[in-house]
């Protein structure tokens, strides 16, 4: 198989910031980095999980080790568009990412619950074996949520390993999980909020730490998938309470109505 593959091992520091804080940190960022060649890009993801959402539920508990599987494209895909099957693992504070590239339709088929026999085609690839092992361990894995966001990425001028991304307009959906059908979904953040991620091999430099402090930016624990799952459950719980309230009180209201 002539497939593109890539791996990452790094620290990822996350910060929820306002528009004012964004403008402030940009002033410092411009001295050490520059926007990458892609400009503003809409990232498309399908997150895979078990029927009862085991992976995201486990992740929310904050274990020492956690993992997730997603299919990603950097544009609204067609059948032949490049896509990436990614396993993302986190052990303590270190993030490990492994991915292989396939045409979108082939990747969807590769991950399909009835297509497990296809994994043997990729058995000679190390990353393919990791994905194979992941899917065999989680036998009933399936597409569960789409997550989209608009991203601007910056790369270090003297240190190409240094990257900062700004994600805005984060949205999710649990129906219509085909990325070919656009990037609509429910909003996760307020309109003026952004998720900033600093991706580094080592600790944050002292000048950068000072710039973050000056802008009032504090690190947080934030997962797009985990936060979307929590928001989904909050909405569903609210709707269920409303339904129960209507069921409980509507007969009485009906009896007392004139």
Backbone as numpy.savetxt, mean C-alpha at the origin, in Angstrom:
# Nx Ny Nz CAx CAy CAz Cx Cy Cz
12.15 -18.16 -17.94 11.31 -16.97 -17.94 12.19 -15.72 -17.94
11.95 -14.82 -18.86 12.71 -13.58 -18.94 11.92 -12.49 -18.23
11.98 -12.50 -16.89 11.17 -11.56 -16.10 12.08 -10.62 -15.32
11.67 -9.38 -15.25 12.41 -8.38 -14.46 12.18 -8.66 -12.99
13.21 -8.53 -12.19 13.05 -8.72 -10.76 13.92 -7.73 -10.02
13.53 -7.43 -8.80 14.25 -6.44 -8.01 14.00 -6.71 -6.54
14.95 -6.31 -5.70 14.79 -6.49 -4.25 15.30 -5.26 -3.53
14.72 -5.02 -2.36 15.08 -3.88 -1.55 15.23 -4.32 -0.10
16.15 -3.68 0.61 16.29 -3.85 2.05 16.63 -2.48 2.62
15.72 -1.92 3.44 15.91 -0.54 3.88 15.01 -0.23 5.08
15.20 0.95 5.63 14.30 1.49 6.64 13.31 2.41 5.93
12.07 2.38 6.37 11.05 3.27 5.82 10.40 4.02 6.96
10.65 5.31 7.04 10.09 6.16 8.08 8.89 6.91 7.51
7.78 6.90 8.25 6.53 7.47 7.73 6.08 8.65 8.57
5.48 9.63 7.88 5.03 10.86 8.51 3.75 11.34 7.84
2.71 11.60 8.60 1.50 12.23 8.07 1.67 13.74 8.21
1.60 14.45 7.10 1.91 15.88 7.13 0.81 16.71 6.48
0.75 17.96 6.87 -0.19 18.92 6.29 0.44 19.58 5.07
-0.34 20.35 4.34 0.19 21.08 3.19 1.25 22.08 3.64
1.05 22.72 4.77 2.03 23.68 5.28 3.35 23.00 5.61
3.27 21.84 6.24 4.48 21.09 6.57 5.18 20.59 5.31
4.39 20.20 4.31 4.93 19.76 3.03 5.76 20.87 2.39
5.21 22.07 2.34 5.94 23.18 1.74 7.21 23.51 2.53
7.15 23.35 3.83 8.30 23.63 4.68 9.43 22.64 4.44
9.12 21.34 4.45 10.18 20.34 4.29 10.74 20.35 2.88
9.96 20.80 1.90 10.46 20.89 0.53 11.65 21.83 0.43
11.64 22.90 1.23 12.72 23.87 1.18 14.06 23.21 1.51
14.05 22.31 2.49 15.28 21.59 2.81 15.56 20.49 1.78
14.51 19.77 1.38 14.68 18.63 0.48 15.34 19.04 -0.83
15.03 20.24 -1.29 15.60 20.72 -2.56 17.11 20.86 -2.50
17.68 20.91 -1.31 19.14 21.06 -1.18 19.87 19.72 -1.25
19.15 18.61 -1.11 19.81 17.30 -1.09 19.24 16.30 -2.08
18.10 16.63 -2.71 17.43 15.67 -3.59 16.73 16.41 -4.73
16.22 15.64 -5.67 15.46 16.20 -6.79 14.36 15.22 -7.19
13.26 15.70 -7.77 12.19 14.80 -8.19 12.70 13.79 -9.22
12.19 12.58 -9.17 12.63 11.59 -10.16 12.02 11.88 -11.52
12.40 11.09 -12.50 12.03 11.36 -13.89 10.55 11.15 -14.17
9.82 10.49 -13.28 8.43 10.13 -13.57 7.43 11.21 -13.18
7.81 12.15 -12.32 6.89 13.19 -11.90 5.74 12.61 -11.08
4.57 13.25 -11.20 3.40 12.77 -10.46 2.87 11.50 -11.11
2.78 10.45 -10.33 2.35 9.14 -10.84 1.24 8.59 -9.96
0.23 7.97 -10.57 -0.81 7.29 -9.81 -0.43 5.82 -9.66
-0.23 5.39 -8.42 0.14 4.01 -8.13 -1.14 3.19 -7.95
-1.20 2.05 -8.62 -2.35 1.15 -8.55 -1.92 -0.15 -7.86
-2.67 -0.58 -6.85 -2.33 -1.80 -6.12 -3.55 -2.68 -5.90
-3.34 -3.99 -6.00 -4.31 -4.96 -5.48 -3.62 -5.68 -4.32
-4.21 -5.64 -3.14 -3.67 -6.36 -1.99 -4.38 -7.71 -1.87
-3.58 -8.74 -1.68 -4.09 -10.10 -1.56 -4.08 -10.53 -0.09
-5.11 -11.26 0.30 -5.23 -11.68 1.69 -6.09 -12.94 1.72
-6.27 -13.49 2.92 -7.15 -14.64 3.06 -8.60 -14.16 3.12
-9.51 -15.09 3.08 -10.94 -14.73 3.09 -11.31 -13.94 4.33
-10.70 -14.27 5.47 -11.03 -13.58 6.72 -10.02 -12.47 7.06
-9.26 -12.00 6.06 -8.33 -10.88 6.22 -7.23 -11.18 7.24
-6.69 -12.37 7.23 -5.70 -12.77 8.24 -4.46 -11.88 8.21
-3.93 -11.60 7.02 -2.65 -10.89 6.92 -2.75 -9.47 7.47
-3.81 -8.76 7.12 -3.94 -7.38 7.60 -4.29 -7.35 9.09
-5.11 -8.30 9.53 -5.43 -8.35 10.96 -4.16 -8.62 11.79
-3.34 -9.55 11.30 -2.09 -9.86 11.99 -1.16 -8.65 12.00
-1.09 -7.94 10.88 -0.23 -6.76 10.78 -0.64 -5.68 11.77
-1.93 -5.47 11.92 -2.44 -4.43 12.82 -2.07 -4.71 14.27
-1.89 -5.98 14.61 -1.50 -6.35 15.97 -0.09 -5.90 16.33
0.71 -5.52 15.31 2.07 -5.03 15.56 3.08 -6.10 15.90
3.11 -7.21 15.18 4.08 -8.27 15.49 5.50 -7.85 15.09
6.49 -8.58 15.58 7.89 -8.32 15.22 8.10 -8.55 13.73
7.43 -9.57 13.19 7.54 -9.89 11.76 6.15 -9.85 11.12
6.05 -9.22 9.97 4.80 -9.22 9.23 5.08 -9.18 7.74
4.11 -9.58 6.95 4.29 -9.66 5.51 2.99 -9.39 4.78
3.11 -8.98 3.52 1.94 -8.73 2.69 2.28 -9.02 1.25
1.25 -9.25 0.45 1.42 -9.53 -0.97 0.53 -8.58 -1.76
1.09 -7.97 -2.81 0.30 -7.07 -3.64 0.75 -7.16 -5.09
-0.16 -6.74 -5.96 0.12 -6.60 -7.38 0.06 -5.11 -7.69
1.12 -4.57 -8.30 1.23 -3.13 -8.49 1.47 -2.77 -9.96
0.83 -1.69 -10.40 1.15 -1.08 -11.69 1.33 0.42 -11.48
2.05 1.04 -12.40 2.33 2.47 -12.31 1.52 3.27 -13.31
0.44 2.66 -13.79 -0.49 3.31 -14.70 -1.75 2.45 -14.72
-2.83 3.00 -15.26 -4.02 2.18 -15.48 -3.64 1.12 -16.51
-3.67 -0.15 -16.13 -3.09 -1.17 -17.01 -4.02 -1.64 -18.12
-3.38 -2.13 -19.17 -4.02 -2.97 -20.17 -3.53 -4.38 -19.93
-4.00 -5.32 -20.70 -3.61 -6.71 -20.46 -2.13 -6.96 -20.54
-1.46 -6.24 -21.43 -0.03 -6.46 -21.64 0.85 -5.48 -20.86
0.24 -4.60 -20.07 1.02 -3.60 -19.33 1.92 -4.27 -18.29
3.11 -3.72 -18.05 3.99 -4.28 -17.01 3.38 -4.11 -15.63
3.49 -5.14 -14.82 3.01 -5.09 -13.44 4.03 -5.80 -12.57
3.92 -5.57 -11.26 4.87 -6.15 -10.33 4.14 -6.93 -9.24
4.48 -8.19 -9.09 4.02 -8.97 -7.95 5.06 -8.79 -6.85
4.62 -8.27 -5.72 5.56 -7.89 -4.65 5.22 -8.58 -3.33
6.23 -9.12 -2.71 6.13 -9.55 -1.32 6.87 -8.51 -0.49
6.19 -7.95 0.47 6.81 -6.95 1.36 6.81 -7.51 2.77
8.00 -7.60 3.35 8.15 -8.14 4.69 8.80 -7.09 5.58
8.44 -7.11 6.84 9.06 -6.21 7.80 9.43 -6.99 9.04
10.72 -6.95 9.36 11.21 -7.58 10.59 11.81 -6.49 11.46
11.23 -6.29 12.62 11.55 -5.15 13.48 11.39 -3.88 12.66
12.44 -3.12 12.43 12.29 -1.87 11.69 12.76 -1.96 10.25
13.24 -3.11 9.83 13.81 -3.24 8.48 12.76 -3.80 7.53
12.62 -3.14 6.37 11.66 -3.55 5.34 12.42 -4.29 4.24
11.88 -5.45 3.85 12.43 -6.24 2.75 11.36 -6.35 1.68
11.72 -6.04 0.45 10.74 -6.15 -0.64 11.34 -6.97 -1.77
10.57 -7.93 -2.26 10.95 -8.77 -3.39 9.86 -8.66 -4.44
10.25 -8.56 -5.70 9.21 -8.47 -6.72 9.68 -9.03 -8.04
8.72 -9.51 -8.82 8.95 -9.93 -10.19 7.97 -9.17 -11.08
8.33 -9.02 -12.34 7.49 -8.29 -13.28 6.90 -9.24 -14.30
5.60 -9.06 -14.55 4.87 -9.85 -15.55 3.86 -8.93 -16.23
3.41 -9.24 -17.44 2.27 -8.52 -18.01 1.07 -8.65 -17.08
0.26 -7.61 -17.01 -0.81 -7.54 -16.01 -1.72 -8.77 -16.04
-2.25 -9.13 -17.21 -3.17 -10.27 -17.27 -2.50 -11.56 -16.81
-1.24 -11.72 -17.15 -0.52 -12.93 -16.74 -0.31 -12.94 -15.23
-0.02 -11.77 -14.66 0.17 -11.68 -13.21 -1.11 -12.02 -12.46
-2.26 -11.50 -12.95 -3.55 -11.79 -12.32 -3.82 -13.29 -12.37
-3.52 -13.91 -13.52 -3.72 -15.36 -13.65 -2.77 -16.12 -12.74
-1.53 -15.66 -12.67 -0.50 -16.29 -11.84 -0.92 -16.31 -10.37
-1.60 -15.26 -9.93 -2.01 -15.16 -8.54 -3.40 -15.75 -8.28
-4.07 -16.17 -9.35 -5.42 -16.68 -9.20 -5.47 -17.96 -8.39
-6.50 -18.10 -7.58 -6.57 -19.24 -6.67 -6.67 -20.58 -7.40
-7.10 -20.58 -8.66 -7.24 -21.82 -9.41 -6.06 -22.06 -10.35
-5.00 -21.26 -10.24 -3.89 -21.34 -11.19 -2.59 -21.76 -10.51
-2.66 -22.46 -9.39 -1.46 -22.76 -8.64 -0.44 -23.59 -9.45
-0.92 -24.39 -10.41 -0.01 -25.21 -11.18 0.97 -24.39 -12.01
0.69 -23.11 -12.22 1.57 -22.27 -13.04 2.86 -21.89 -12.31
2.89 -22.05 -11.00 4.07 -21.62 -10.27 5.32 -22.38 -10.68
5.17 -23.60 -11.17 6.33 -24.37 -11.56 7.09 -23.70 -12.71
6.43 -22.85 -13.47 7.10 -22.13 -14.55 8.15 -21.17 -14.03
8.04 -20.77 -12.75 8.92 -19.77 -12.19 9.85 -20.35 -11.13
9.92 -21.67 -11.03 10.64 -22.30 -9.93 12.14 -22.05 -9.97
12.67 -21.66 -11.14 14.10 -21.43 -11.24 14.49 -20.04 -10.74
13.51 -19.17 -10.49 13.79 -17.82 -10.04 13.65 -17.74 -8.52
14.66 -17.16 -7.86 14.65 -17.08 -6.40 13.41 -16.35 -5.89
13.12 -15.19 -6.46 11.97 -14.41 -5.99 10.67 -15.15 -6.33
10.65 -15.80 -7.49 9.49 -16.61 -7.83 9.25 -17.72 -6.82
10.33 -18.31 -6.33 10.19 -19.36 -5.31 9.64 -18.80 -4.01
10.06 -17.57 -3.66 9.54 -16.94 -2.45 8.04 -16.70 -2.57
7.61 -16.21 -3.73 6.18 -15.97 -3.94 5.42 -17.29 -3.93
6.00 -18.30 -4.57 5.41 -19.63 -4.59 5.20 -20.15 -3.17
6.24 -20.02 -2.34 6.16 -20.49 -0.96 5.10 -19.73 -0.17
5.04 -18.41 -0.37 4.06 -17.57 0.30 2.64 -18.04 -0.04
2.38 -18.25 -1.31 1.04 -18.61 -1.75 0.65 -20.03 -1.34
1.62 -20.91 -1.27 1.32 -22.26 -0.82 1.03 -22.29 0.67
1.71 -21.42 1.43 1.46 -21.36 2.87 0.09 -20.77 3.15
-0.28 -19.70 2.42 -1.59 -19.08 2.55 -2.46 -19.59 1.39
-3.01 -20.78 1.56 -3.62 -21.49 0.44 -4.82 -20.77 -0.16
-5.60 -20.06 0.64 -6.82 -19.44 0.13 -6.63 -17.94 -0.11
-5.41 -17.54 -0.49 -5.14 -16.13 -0.76 -5.97 -15.66 -1.96
-6.42 -14.42 -1.91 -7.28 -13.90 -2.97 -7.20 -12.38 -2.98
-7.59 -11.72 -4.08 -7.61 -10.26 -4.09 -8.68 -9.74 -3.13
-8.30 -8.77 -2.27 -9.23 -8.28 -1.25 -9.45 -6.78 -1.30
-8.47 -6.01 -1.73 -8.62 -4.55 -1.69 -7.73 -3.90 -2.74
-8.28 -2.89 -3.41 -7.50 -2.02 -4.28 -7.14 -0.76 -3.50
-5.91 -0.30 -3.64 -5.48 0.96 -3.04 -4.75 1.78 -4.09
-5.13 3.05 -4.21 -4.54 3.96 -5.19 -4.06 5.22 -4.48
-3.03 5.83 -5.02 -2.58 7.12 -4.51 -1.72 7.81 -5.56
-1.66 9.12 -5.44 -0.88 9.95 -6.35 0.46 10.25 -5.68
1.55 9.89 -6.35 2.88 9.94 -5.73 3.84 10.85 -6.49
4.60 11.62 -5.72 5.78 12.32 -6.22 6.97 11.77 -5.44
7.99 11.31 -6.17 9.16 10.72 -5.52 10.39 11.60 -5.75
11.21 11.70 -4.71 12.46 12.44 -4.77 13.61 11.48 -4.51
14.72 11.68 -5.21 15.91 10.85 -5.03 17.09 11.72 -4.63
17.97 11.19 -3.79 19.13 11.94 -3.32 20.07 12.31 -4.46
20.64 13.48 -4.39 21.57 13.95 -5.42 22.93 13.26 -5.27
23.47 13.24 -4.08 24.77 12.60 -3.84 24.61 11.17 -3.33
23.43 10.85 -2.83 23.16 9.50 -2.31 21.93 8.94 -3.01
22.10 8.16 -4.10 20.96 7.62 -4.85 20.10 6.64 -4.06
20.65 6.13 -2.93 19.88 5.21 -2.09 18.83 5.96 -1.26
19.01 7.26 -1.11 18.08 8.07 -0.33 16.89 8.45 -1.19
15.68 8.14 -0.69 14.46 8.46 -1.43 13.39 8.99 -0.47
12.61 9.92 -0.96 11.47 10.44 -0.22 10.27 10.43 -1.16
9.16 9.90 -0.68 7.94 9.90 -1.49 6.84 10.65 -0.75
6.00 11.34 -1.52 4.84 12.04 -0.99 3.60 11.47 -1.66
2.73 10.85 -0.87 1.51 10.23 -1.39 0.29 11.03 -0.95
-0.54 11.41 -1.90 -1.76 12.15 -1.61 -2.95 11.46 -2.28
-4.16 11.91 -1.90 -5.38 11.36 -2.49 -5.39 9.83 -2.40
-5.08 9.31 -1.22 -5.10 7.86 -1.01 -6.55 7.39 -0.96
-6.88 6.40 -1.75 -8.25 5.88 -1.80 -8.22 4.36 -1.93
-9.33 3.74 -1.54 -9.40 2.27 -1.52 -10.78 1.80 -1.94
-10.87 0.56 -2.36 -12.16 -0.07 -2.64 -12.02 -1.58 -2.47
-13.13 -2.23 -2.19 -13.14 -3.68 -2.00 -14.03 -4.37 -3.02
-14.59 -3.60 -3.94 -15.33 -4.20 -5.04 -14.63 -3.79 -6.34
-14.96 -4.46 -7.44 -14.37 -4.12 -8.74 -12.85 -4.09 -8.62
-12.25 -5.23 -8.29 -10.83 -5.27 -7.97 -9.90 -5.39 -9.18
-10.43 -5.17 -10.37 -9.62 -5.16 -11.59 -9.05 -3.76 -11.80
-7.74 -3.64 -11.83 -7.10 -2.33 -11.99 -7.37 -1.71 -13.35
-7.85 -2.48 -14.30 -8.18 -1.94 -15.62 -9.36 -0.97 -15.55
-10.12 -1.04 -14.47 -11.36 -0.27 -14.38 -11.20 1.05 -13.64
-10.02 1.62 -13.69 -9.83 2.94 -13.11 -9.41 2.91 -11.66
-9.23 4.10 -11.10 -8.66 4.21 -9.76 -9.60 4.91 -8.78
-10.89 4.74 -8.95 -11.85 5.32 -8.02 -11.92 4.55 -6.72
-12.28 5.25 -5.65 -12.43 4.59 -4.35 -12.74 5.59 -3.27
-12.91 5.10 -2.05 -13.18 5.96 -0.90 -11.88 6.62 -0.42
-11.95 7.90 -0.08 -10.77 8.62 0.39 -10.40 8.18 1.80
-9.09 8.07 2.04 -8.60 7.65 3.35 -8.15 8.83 4.20
-7.56 9.85 3.59 -7.05 11.01 4.32 -7.85 12.25 4.00
-7.65 13.29 4.79 -8.22 14.59 4.46 -7.55 15.15 3.22
-8.23 16.06 2.55 -7.74 16.58 1.27 -6.38 17.24 1.38
-6.07 17.85 2.53 -4.80 18.57 2.66 -3.71 17.73 3.34
-3.94 16.44 3.54 -2.95 15.57 4.17 -2.15 14.80 3.12
-0.89 14.54 3.46 -0.02 13.71 2.64 0.71 12.72 3.53
1.03 11.59 2.95 1.88 10.63 3.63 3.28 10.75 3.05
4.22 11.14 3.89 5.62 11.23 3.48 6.35 9.99 3.99
7.14 9.37 3.11 7.95 8.23 3.49 9.40 8.52 3.15
10.27 8.37 4.12 11.71 8.50 3.91 12.29 7.09 3.87
12.94 6.75 2.77 13.47 5.40 2.55 14.99 5.49 2.57
15.60 4.87 3.55 17.03 5.02 3.79 17.67 3.68 4.16
18.97 3.61 3.96 19.73 2.41 4.35 20.14 2.46 5.81
20.31 3.68 6.32 20.77 3.84 7.70 19.85 4.83 8.42
20.33 5.42 9.49 19.52 6.34 10.27 19.33 7.66 9.50
18.29 8.39 9.87 18.06 9.72 9.31 19.21 10.63 9.70
19.71 11.41 8.74 20.83 12.30 9.02 20.42 13.40 10.00
21.40 13.96 10.68 21.12 15.02 11.65 20.51 16.26 10.98
21.02 16.73 9.82 20.39 17.90 9.17 18.94 17.63 8.78
18.65 16.42 8.30 17.27 16.10 7.94 16.39 16.04 9.19
16.91 15.46 10.27 16.16 15.40 11.52 15.83 16.80 12.02
16.78 17.72 11.88 16.55 19.10 12.29 15.49 19.77 11.42
15.53 19.50 10.11 14.54 20.07 9.20 13.14 19.55 9.52
13.03 18.28 9.85 11.74 17.70 10.23 11.22 18.34 11.51
12.11 18.50 12.48 11.73 19.11 13.75 11.28 20.55 13.55
12.00 21.29 12.73 11.65 22.69 12.46 10.27 22.81 11.84
9.91 21.84 10.99 8.60 21.85 10.32 7.51 21.25 11.20
7.87 20.77 12.39 6.88 20.16 13.29 6.41 18.81 12.81
7.25 18.10 12.07 6.88 16.80 11.50 7.37 15.69 12.41
6.45 14.82 12.82 6.77 13.73 13.72 6.48 12.39 13.06
7.34 11.42 13.32 7.18 10.10 12.74 5.94 9.42 13.31
5.31 8.58 12.49 4.11 7.86 12.92 4.15 6.43 12.38
3.29 5.61 12.92 3.09 4.26 12.39 1.86 4.29 11.50
2.05 4.01 10.21 0.93 4.13 9.28 1.08 3.11 8.16
0.04 2.34 7.94 -0.02 1.39 6.84 -1.24 1.74 5.99
-1.05 1.92 4.69 -2.20 2.22 3.82 -3.21 1.09 3.87
-2.72 -0.14 3.79 -3.62 -1.29 3.80 -4.30 -1.43 5.16
-3.51 -1.35 6.24 -4.08 -1.48 7.57 -5.06 -0.37 7.89
-4.72 0.87 7.54 -5.61 2.00 7.81 -6.88 1.92 6.99
-6.77 1.47 5.74 -7.96 1.32 4.90 -8.88 0.23 5.45
-8.27 -0.85 5.95 -9.06 -1.93 6.54 -9.80 -1.44 7.79
-9.11 -0.67 8.63 -9.76 -0.11 9.82 -10.90 0.81 9.43
-10.68 1.65 8.43 -11.72 2.59 8.00 -12.90 1.83 7.40
-12.63 0.80 6.64 -13.70 -0.03 6.07 -14.55 -0.63 7.17
-13.93 -1.15 8.22 -14.68 -1.75 9.32 -15.44 -0.71 10.13
-14.85 0.48 10.25 -15.55 1.56 10.97 -16.82 1.93 10.22
-16.75 2.07 8.91 -17.92 2.42 8.11 -18.97 1.31 8.18
-18.52 0.06 8.05 -19.46 -1.07 8.09 -20.13 -1.17 9.46
-19.36 -0.92 10.53 -19.93 -0.98 11.88 -20.97 0.11 12.07
-20.70 1.30 11.55 -21.66 2.41 11.64 -22.94 2.08 10.89
-22.79 1.51 9.70 -23.96 1.14 8.91 -24.77 0.05 9.60
-24.09 -0.90 10.23 -24.79 -1.97 10.93 -25.56 -1.42 12.13
-24.95 -0.46 12.86 -25.64 0.14 14.00 -26.89 0.89 13.55
-26.78 1.59 12.44 -27.93 2.31 11.90 -29.04 1.34 11.52
-28.65 0.22 10.90 -29.64 -0.77 10.50 -30.32 -1.39 11.71
-29.52 -1.69 12.75 -30.08 -2.27 13.98 -31.01 -1.27 14.66
-30.63 0.00 14.65 -31.48 1.02 15.26 -32.81 1.12 14.53
-32.77 1.10 13.22 -34.00 1.18 12.44 -34.88 -0.04 12.66
-34.23 -1.24 12.69 -34.98 -2.48 12.91 -35.63 -2.49 14.29
-34.90 -1.97 15.29 -35.39 -1.99 16.67 -36.54 -1.02 16.88
-36.43 0.17 16.31 -37.37 1.22 16.63 -38.48 1.43 15.62
-38.30 0.98 14.39 -39.31 1.28 13.39 -40.67 0.63 13.68
-40.77 -0.60 14.26 -42.10 -1.11 14.59 -42.84 -0.23 15.58
-42.11 0.22 16.61 -42.72 1.09 17.62 -43.18 2.41 17.00
-42.32 2.96 16.12 -42.69 4.19 15.45 -43.93 3.99 14.61
-44.01 2.80 13.99 -45.16 2.51 13.14 -46.43 2.43 13.95
-46.35 1.85 15.18 -47.53 1.70 16.01 -48.02 3.04 16.55
-47.08 3.95 16.82 -47.47 5.20 17.45 -47.76 6.31 16.43
-47.52 5.99 15.17 -47.77 7.02 14.15 -49.27 7.28 14.03
-49.67 8.51 13.79 -51.12 8.82 13.69 -51.71 8.19 12.44
